[in-house]
Every structure is written in C-alpha cells, then in structure tokens.
Amino acid sequence: MMKKKWVQLNMKEQIKISTMLRERYINFIVENKRKPSKDERRVIAGNVYLEIQEVGCEVSDNEICKYFESKVSKYDKSIEKMDLY
C-alpha cells in the first residue's frame, strides 16, 4: 500500500497525529527539564509513527518527522508561556 503524504491525510488523522506529537514533546520537557535534542525528537516522531501504524494510518515516518520539525518552534513558544522548565 502506498504511504500518504501529510496533506493527503484527512483532518481527523492530522489532528490525532499532531496532538500525539505535541503531547509527547511537552511530556519530554516536563520529565527531563529540558528540550529534546534532534535525535530525541526523531525518537518521539518514530514512536508516534509506530503507534499510528498500529491503528492503520498509512503515512510515512519521514512525513511525520518533517511535520514535527516544522512545529517545534511553535511548541517551544507555547511551552515558554507555561514556564515548564
């Protein structure tokens, strides 16, 4: 089966994946009192990829990584407002 690009996912799938990435990013910061490194961000994205594969969402891990990296600065701005670390 062909893997979908991010824009080909339906809105429900995009929201689910986006929420999972954001929650895991914030959880990492809360648990470690620091932002994740690039390698640690790849692990976060990889774990989300594995989870969504289990529920049958066909998107490539590269698409998830690209989306996640594009959102990190937005996540950081919202986290700074929350004063988590």
Secondary structure, DSSP 8 states (H G I E B T S, - for coil): ---B-GGGS-HHHHHHHHHHHHHHHHHHHHHHSS---HHHHHHHHHHHHHHHHHTT--B-HHHHHHHHHHHHHHHHHHHHHHT--
